[in-house]
Amino acid sequence: MDDFSPTDLKTILHSKRANMYYLEYCRVMQKDGRVLYLTEAKKENLYFNIPIANTTVLLLGNGTSITQAAMRMLAQAGVLVGFCGGGGTPLYMACEVEWFTPQSEYRPTEYLHGWLQFWFDDEKRLSVAKIFQQQRIEFIEKVWQRDRDLKGEGFDFTSSVIQSALATFHSRTDAAEKQSDLLLTEAQLTKVLYKYAANNTEFANFTRQHQSQDKANDFLNHGNYLAYGLAASCLWVLGIPHGFAVMHGKTRRGALVFDVADLIKDALVLPWAFICAKENATEQEFRQQVLQAFTDHKALDFMFDTVKQIALQNYSNEDVEALNL
């Protein structure tokens, strides 16, 4: 350990890291060169190691505290830390995750420079927003056609209900003249996907409510915030500030996180939230299932690939319709 350097913690690329953690009712600390969390039992205190070199995001829920030394080591390893409400989702006054991003003067600059080539041009930004929507649908197709478990639960991409909704989605997306048109089209598709998932899992009267206490809504909130963690990590690694959104509005400080998270939410979080709710799974079981799905389908790799390819496009050509991944 004498020759241990902080740079050794970065040898695993963020896109290949396997772990996300949600902790509650514990104390996170540094001990003997490791980051641990301490839980207090009646008769003894228990320490558990956090393998920070292979960790992407650490979510701290209710009843948690963290030491300065632990934060220093997490920053050196490039781990994003977020404070959140209970169960990984916001509750009442905890209206959003507060992300603590590691500080480094050596983030790459080429992706930010590429992003700014199009971002200040309304037409080019709209064209990129359409690419995000196309990539989102392609990921749903890839996941739902490959995943046997989802197929077994009735999530069939070739279903007439899904194909009809996608036909409308594609035509309206192509015809959209501003971001608000895309958001409306996205909301209409998501409503269809909710209904489709609810019917598959016997939640016929499901209504999406962010403050609801039923398991399907709770799991959707929880899974979405796990996706936000991946998206925030992706953007931090590439050096793109979270305010340069293409879909969710230029006035929202973290809007680009929502844009990037949307690439995978419908494909993975949505179906598993309903499936786990039907099976009456615990929060921990749902979280493990979603994280395993993120790993199996390389969700973080997909985020990185999409954002990098969009940022490195040549946007000097005035014919923005030629933009193509």
TATA-V869245 format. One record per residue. N is the residue number from 1. NEAR is the number of other ideal C-beta (glycine too) atoms within 12 Angstrom. D_CENTER is the distance of its C-alpha to the mean C-alpha in Angstrom with 2 decimals. Layout:
n->(N	N)
near->(NEAR	NEAR)
d_center->(D_CENTER	D_CENTER)
This chain:
n->(1	2	3	4	5	6	7	8	9	10	11	12	13	14	15	16	17	18	19	20	21	22	23	24	25	26	27	28	29	30	31	32	33	34	35	36	37	38	39	40	41	42	43	44	45	46	47	48	49	50	51	52	53	54	55	56	57	58	59	60	61	62	63	64	65	66	67	68	69	70	71	72	73	74	75	76	77	78	79	80	81	82	83	84	85	86	87	88	89	90	91	92	93	94	95	96	97	98	99	100	101	102	103	104	105	106	107	108	109	110	111	112	113	114	115	116	117	118	119	120	121	122	123	124	125	126	127	128	129	130	131	132	133	134	135	136	137	138	139	140	141	142	143	144	145	146	147	148	149	150	151	152	153	154	155	156	157	158	159	160	161	162	163	164	165	166	167	168	169	170	171	172	173	174	175	176	177	178	179	180	181	182	183	184	185	186	187	188	189	190	191	192	193	194	195	196	197	198	199	200	201	202	203	204	205	206	207	208	209	210	211	212	213	214	215	216	217	218	219	220	221	222	223	224	225	226	227	228	229	230	231	232	233	234	235	236	237	238	239	240	241	242	243	244	245	246	247	248	249	250	251	252	253	254	255	256	257	258	259	260	261	262	263	264	265	266	267	268	269	270	271	272	273	274	275	276	277	278	279	280	281	282	283	284	285	286	287	288	289	290	291	292	293	294	295	296	297	298	299	300	301	302	303	304	305	306	307	308	309	310	311	312	313	314	315	316	317	318	319	320	321	322	323	324	325)
near->(8	5	7	15	14	20	14	17	27	24	15	22	19	37	26	19	37	25	33	39	38	39	37	28	19	28	25	40	30	27	20	13	24	24	37	28	34	27	20	15	11	7	6	9	16	16	21	19	22	35	23	37	31	24	34	46	47	44	44	37	33	22	19	29	21	32	19	13	19	33	27	24	34	39	27	25	39	37	43	41	39	40	32	36	30	26	31	42	40	27	24	12	7	23	17	27	38	21	30	27	30	32	15	17	8	13	21	23	16	16	30	26	20	27	37	22	25	30	31	14	20	17	24	30	33	30	34	39	40	36	35	40	37	26	33	40	33	25	38	43	25	23	34	37	20	20	27	13	22	33	19	13	27	23	35	23	29	15	24	13	24	31	20	17	28	31	17	21	33	22	16	23	32	20	16	24	18	19	31	16	23	37	28	21	32	34	21	22	34	28	22	28	37	33	24	35	42	30	22	32	30	18	27	16	13	29	17	27	15	21	18	18	16	23	29	38	27	33	44	43	41	45	46	37	46	49	46	44	51	49	47	45	44	42	41	39	36	37	27	39	25	34	23	36	33	43	38	31	22	21	10	19	19	31	31	41	41	31	46	46	44	41	46	44	41	44	41	49	47	46	44	48	45	41	37	36	36	26	20	16	25	17	28	20	20	37	36	23	33	41	35	22	37	40	25	24	32	26	43	42	26	35	45	34	24	38	44	27	23	39	35	24	26	18	27	14	17	14	13	24	14	15	30	17	22)
d_center->(34.17	36.58	35.28	31.59	29.76	26.36	25.80	26.03	22.69	20.95	22.45	19.38	17.10	13.56	12.52	14.84	14.11	13.95	13.38	11.15	13.56	14.10	17.73	20.21	23.96	24.41	25.24	23.42	26.04	27.36	30.28	32.22	29.67	26.78	24.04	24.77	24.07	27.15	27.66	30.99	32.96	36.45	38.36	36.14	33.07	30.54	28.63	25.59	24.37	20.81	20.62	19.00	19.69	17.31	14.57	11.33	10.44	13.04	12.72	16.24	17.33	20.84	23.84	22.35	23.83	23.41	26.15	26.48	27.26	24.08	22.03	24.14	23.41	19.64	19.87	22.14	19.72	16.87	14.73	12.55	13.93	12.92	15.44	14.57	16.66	17.87	15.80	12.56	12.88	15.02	18.66	21.35	21.77	18.48	16.89	13.76	12.22	14.42	12.92	15.65	15.25	17.95	20.76	22.28	24.66	23.87	20.48	21.11	22.43	22.73	19.23	19.75	23.26	22.18	19.66	22.52	24.85	23.47	21.70	25.01	26.35	25.52	26.30	24.31	21.22	21.69	22.14	18.88	17.12	18.93	17.74	14.07	15.29	17.31	14.67	12.53	15.77	16.70	13.66	14.61	18.13	17.50	15.69	18.02	21.07	20.42	19.27	22.54	21.24	19.56	22.79	24.79	23.18	24.13	21.01	23.02	21.74	25.42	26.18	28.30	26.18	23.01	25.11	26.91	23.80	22.46	25.90	25.82	22.28	23.37	26.65	25.31	22.59	25.39	27.63	25.28	26.93	24.45	20.83	21.89	23.15	19.84	18.12	20.99	20.75	17.04	17.94	20.86	19.02	16.45	19.58	21.14	18.26	18.40	22.15	22.07	19.88	22.06	25.20	24.20	23.64	26.53	24.81	27.08	27.05	23.32	22.32	18.85	19.36	16.86	19.68	21.03	21.98	21.92	19.75	17.99	16.79	16.05	13.93	11.99	11.46	10.65	8.17	6.36	6.46	5.40	1.89	3.40	5.17	4.31	4.49	7.31	8.78	9.07	10.77	12.85	14.11	15.13	16.69	15.45	15.59	12.97	15.85	16.51	14.71	16.09	15.34	14.77	17.88	19.37	20.23	16.83	16.17	12.38	12.21	10.91	7.53	7.66	9.21	6.94	3.92	7.26	8.18	7.06	7.12	10.89	11.63	10.33	9.35	12.28	15.02	14.47	14.44	17.79	19.16	18.66	20.10	23.02	23.65	23.60	21.26	20.65	17.42	17.62	18.31	15.39	13.01	14.85	14.72	11.00	10.61	13.61	12.31	9.35	12.36	14.87	13.28	12.05	8.50	8.13	11.63	11.01	8.68	11.47	14.20	13.38	13.08	16.08	18.15	17.80	18.67	21.60	23.14	26.67	26.65	30.36	31.47	32.07	31.44	27.75	27.98	28.34	24.77	23.46	20.99)
